[in-house]
Amino acid sequence: MEIKLASEKKLLINVGIISLVLIALSYFIYLPKIRHIMDLKSDLQEVEEKLEHTREAAHEYHPIRDQLEKILKPENRRLEKKIPLTKEIPQIQDKLRAASDSVNLEIISVMPQTARSNKIYQTLPIEMNLQGSYQSLARFFDKLNKLEWLVSVSKFQIQAADETKKAAMPSPEMTLNLNLNIITYSLLGKEN
């Protein structure tokens, strides 16, 4: 009986050890994997909800895009007419010279700078050094505004001319040196 008891104890000890090993394995290996699977299922559900929301938004996108194109197409055509072709850039320089001449601004220099491009359009800065009065400058800016092409003045600098600096009293017709950076634009991909 003693031998039988000892084998029963051995059996109980073996069963206990196997149980502890199984409990440890399930606690340290199986349970974390179950938690991970539950987290993945939760993430999958969130992604599916986002996907459904994105599908709904995409379904609404096309009619809105078509509406926007219909609204913006005339405005785009109008703006494209104001953006010159690359081959028209010399004409713009001539128009700038004519505008300055018509308002009595003396052209000291006109220097086209290096063109810069991005995905849609390129810019061509033109540096102009002029000499004239405040009134002439105001009329020149008005002429720039009325050009058929889109141009902008990125910066300008005004200084009194040497003979004006010597005058005791400044007058409205005093002579100024003007340094302007005028930018004109050209669409890329448009036939030049």
C-alpha positions as CSV (number, residue, x, y, z in Angstrom):
1,M,0.0,0.0,0.0
2,E,2.9,2.2,0.7
3,I,4.2,1.7,-2.8
4,K,0.8,2.5,-4.2
5,L,0.6,5.6,-2.1
6,A,3.9,6.7,-3.3
7,S,2.8,6.2,-6.9
8,E,-0.4,8.1,-6.2
9,K,1.7,10.9,-4.8
10,K,4.0,10.7,-7.8
11,L,1.0,10.8,-10.1
12,L,-0.5,13.8,-8.2
13,I,2.8,15.6,-8.3
14,N,3.2,14.9,-12.0
15,V,-0.4,16.1,-12.6
16,G,0.3,19.2,-10.5
17,I,3.5,20.0,-12.3
18,I,1.8,19.5,-15.7
19,S,-1.1,21.7,-14.6
20,L,1.3,24.4,-13.4
21,V,3.1,24.3,-16.7
22,L,-0.1,24.5,-18.7
23,I,-1.4,27.3,-16.5
24,A,1.9,29.2,-16.9
25,L,1.9,28.6,-20.7
26,S,-1.6,29.8,-21.1
27,Y,-1.0,32.8,-18.8
28,F,2.3,33.9,-20.5
29,I,1.7,32.8,-24.1
30,Y,-1.9,32.1,-24.9
31,L,-3.6,35.0,-23.0
32,P,-1.3,37.7,-24.5
33,K,-2.1,36.3,-28.0
34,I,-5.8,36.3,-27.2
35,R,-5.5,40.0,-26.1
36,H,-3.5,40.8,-29.2
37,I,-6.1,39.1,-31.4
38,M,-8.8,41.1,-29.7
39,D,-6.9,44.3,-30.2
40,L,-6.4,43.5,-33.9
41,K,-10.1,42.8,-34.2
42,S,-10.8,46.2,-32.6
43,D,-8.3,47.9,-35.0
44,L,-9.8,46.0,-37.9
45,Q,-13.3,47.3,-37.0
46,E,-12.0,50.9,-36.8
47,V,-10.3,50.6,-40.2
48,E,-13.4,49.1,-41.7
49,E,-15.5,52.0,-40.3
50,K,-12.9,54.5,-41.7
51,L,-13.0,52.7,-45.0
52,E,-16.8,52.9,-45.1
53,H,-16.7,56.6,-44.3
54,T,-14.1,57.2,-47.0
55,R,-16.2,55.3,-49.5
56,E,-19.2,57.5,-48.6
57,A,-17.0,60.6,-49.0
58,A,-15.7,59.4,-52.3
59,H,-19.2,58.8,-53.5
60,E,-20.0,62.4,-52.6
61,Y,-16.8,63.7,-54.1
62,H,-17.5,63.3,-57.8
63,P,-20.7,65.4,-57.9
64,I,-19.0,68.1,-55.8
65,R,-15.9,68.1,-58.1
66,D,-18.1,68.3,-61.2
67,Q,-20.0,71.3,-59.6
68,L,-16.7,73.0,-58.8
69,E,-15.3,72.5,-62.2
70,K,-18.5,73.9,-63.7
71,I,-18.2,77.0,-61.5
72,L,-14.5,77.5,-61.7
73,K,-14.0,76.8,-65.4
74,P,-15.0,80.3,-66.6
75,E,-12.8,81.9,-64.0
76,N,-9.8,79.7,-65.0
77,R,-10.3,80.6,-68.6
78,R,-10.3,84.3,-67.7
79,L,-7.2,84.0,-65.6
80,E,-5.4,81.9,-68.3
81,K,-6.0,84.8,-70.7
82,K,-4.1,87.1,-68.3
83,I,-1.2,84.7,-68.1
84,P,1.0,85.1,-71.2
85,L,2.6,82.5,-73.3
86,T,6.4,82.3,-72.9
87,K,6.8,83.7,-76.4
88,E,4.8,86.7,-75.3
89,I,7.3,87.7,-72.5
90,P,9.3,90.1,-74.8
91,Q,6.0,91.8,-75.6
92,I,5.4,92.3,-71.9
93,Q,8.8,93.9,-71.6
94,D,7.9,96.2,-74.4
95,K,4.6,97.0,-72.7
96,L,6.4,97.8,-69.5
97,R,8.8,100.2,-71.4
98,A,5.8,101.8,-73.1
99,A,3.9,102.2,-69.8
100,S,6.9,103.9,-68.2
101,D,7.5,106.2,-71.2
102,S,3.8,107.2,-71.3
103,V,4.0,108.4,-67.7
104,N,7.3,110.2,-68.0
105,L,9.4,107.7,-66.1
106,E,12.9,107.5,-67.5
107,I,14.1,103.9,-67.9
108,I,17.6,103.5,-66.5
109,S,17.7,99.7,-67.0
110,V,15.4,96.7,-67.6
111,M,17.0,93.4,-66.6
112,P,15.1,90.1,-67.0
113,Q,16.1,87.7,-64.2
114,T,16.3,83.9,-64.1
115,A,12.9,82.3,-64.5
116,R,11.7,80.0,-61.7
117,S,9.3,77.2,-62.3
118,N,6.9,75.1,-60.1
119,K,4.5,72.4,-61.1
120,I,1.9,74.7,-62.8
121,Y,3.5,77.9,-63.8
122,Q,6.8,79.7,-64.1
123,T,7.7,83.2,-62.9
124,L,9.9,85.6,-64.7
125,P,11.2,88.5,-62.5
126,I,12.1,91.7,-64.3
127,E,14.2,94.3,-62.5
128,M,13.5,97.8,-63.6
129,N,15.4,100.9,-62.6
130,L,13.5,104.1,-63.4
131,Q,13.7,107.8,-62.6
132,G,10.7,110.1,-62.3
133,S,8.2,111.8,-59.9
134,Y,5.8,110.4,-57.3
135,Q,2.9,111.2,-59.7
136,S,4.6,109.3,-62.5
137,L,5.1,106.3,-60.3
138,A,1.4,106.3,-59.3
139,R,0.4,106.5,-62.9
140,F,2.9,103.7,-63.8
141,F,1.4,101.4,-61.2
142,D,-2.1,102.2,-62.6
143,K,-0.9,101.2,-66.0
144,L,0.6,98.0,-64.7
145,N,-2.8,97.2,-63.1
146,K,-4.5,97.7,-66.5
147,L,-2.2,95.5,-68.5
148,E,-3.9,92.7,-70.3
149,W,-1.4,90.2,-68.6
150,L,-1.0,89.4,-65.0
151,V,2.0,91.1,-63.5
152,S,2.9,91.9,-59.9
153,V,5.4,94.1,-58.2
154,S,7.2,92.0,-55.6
155,K,9.3,94.8,-54.2
156,F,10.2,98.3,-54.9
157,Q,12.6,100.8,-53.5
158,I,12.4,104.6,-53.8
159,Q,15.2,107.0,-53.2
160,A,15.6,110.7,-53.9
161,A,17.8,111.4,-56.9
162,D,21.2,113.1,-56.2
163,E,20.0,116.6,-57.4
164,T,16.8,116.3,-55.4
165,K,18.7,115.5,-52.2
166,K,20.4,118.9,-52.5
167,A,17.1,120.8,-52.7
168,A,16.1,122.7,-49.6
169,M,12.4,122.0,-49.9
170,P,11.0,118.7,-51.4
171,S,8.4,119.2,-54.1
172,P,5.7,116.9,-55.5
173,E,7.7,116.8,-58.8
174,M,11.0,115.9,-57.2
175,T,13.0,113.3,-59.0
176,L,13.1,109.8,-57.6
177,N,15.2,106.8,-58.4
178,L,12.9,103.7,-58.5
179,N,14.0,100.1,-58.3
180,L,11.2,97.7,-59.0
181,N,11.0,93.9,-59.2
182,I,8.1,93.1,-61.5
183,I,7.0,89.5,-61.8
184,T,5.2,88.0,-64.8
185,Y,3.8,84.5,-65.0
186,S,3.6,81.9,-67.7
187,L,1.7,78.6,-67.5
188,L,3.7,75.4,-67.9
189,G,2.3,72.9,-70.3
190,K,0.5,75.6,-72.3
191,E,1.6,75.8,-75.9
192,N,4.4,78.3,-76.2
